[in-house]
């Protein structure tokens, strides 16, 4: 059995406020010790999968630390990457995404500030990973479902159609991700066409249309992914992000590629493994998917249990009828909802802290991002490269850098990341190779 224990910015005007001074490590550790008065949960996990094409990859890292050298600041990361058109994008994302996310979080901040900064850092990390992979000039792409567990707080970022669900101790099954499939997601279809892409089915001889809706050029069924430079920049790497806080009763996460979800509903997956240890639960989810439809695709499942320290396994809970208030909280919501770190009232075992799914970087990076560094330069909100002010531009500024365009309204972007932002929004030709 695998397990680990975890512990339970700027001015938008012309003269941005400098970032706060660095805090000594001993001071940060002292704060952590004094603030952690609540019981720490235990995190146990299991993995199972079967390969058909060999393009599913996963990441399990339980020894991450917000403060290097301080075990009490530990957190865990679990992720699944479902590659297509080769495994290259999935490998690159697995190896680099975590570092890119962590580099976008300000240094010298406490745990609560770190958790509040995490959703924005996830957006920056996903986009930076996409930019760096596209420099390799390869056509491969990948979904990414990336889960950070810090104490009772769970933060999920995703692009594509791999999913993460929560089976809470109250018996509710909740979807923590949004599927970015063109067939099911009307908002994403509208965004893609507005940005310059075409959405339609595969045309056979005689004009017959078959299969799911795809984006052309390229023929991808997804509206968001990492990589896929042969499709177009309107296929964006900007993730849907949801952050929740469990009660001290805990809960179970099931993270899986579409080889599972094409066959099983969220409820079926949760019910197939309730009351079992995480390692066995993951195997049973995969077994149930194969029993239903056979091995038609790569099939990968991670099960993560977040439980009180006095429990050895997740306790089985009866399925509870979903009430209307919970349905409103966890049902299908607009991807353009604008919850700005507002804590909602607890419903059952879960408190929602944050949710945002917009594909617009100006909305995702916000206006309160620290700009100026101690060297007097400005740090790009995505790639973290420091540049002189005249070498970049605000994410919300006009198309030209001039005093009248209010260039410091929002986070600073270097020229390359600004070009990426404009291409994703259809404001200028992207750098992607167009398929013929």
ABEGO torsion letter per residue (X at the ends): XBBBBBBXXBBABABBBBBBBBBBAAAAAAAAAAABABBBBBBBBBBBBBBAAGABBBBBBAABBABBGBAAABBBBBBBBBBBGEAAAAAAAAAAAAAAAAAABBBGBBAAAAAAAAAAAAAAAAAAAAAAAAAAGBABBBBBBBBBBBEABBBBBBBEABBBBBBBAAGBBBBABBBBBAAABAAAAAAAAAAGBBBBBBBBBGGBBBEBBBBOBGGBABABBBEGAAAEAABBABBBBBBBBBBAAEBBBBBBBAAAAAABBAAAAAAAABGBBAAAAAAAAAAAAAAAAEBABBBBBBBBBBBBAABABBBBBBBBBBBAAAAAAABBBBAABBBBGBBBBBBEABBBABBBABABAAAAAEAABBABBAAGBBBBAAAGBBBBAAABBBAABBABBBAAAGAABEBBBBAAAAAAAAAAAGABBBABBBBX
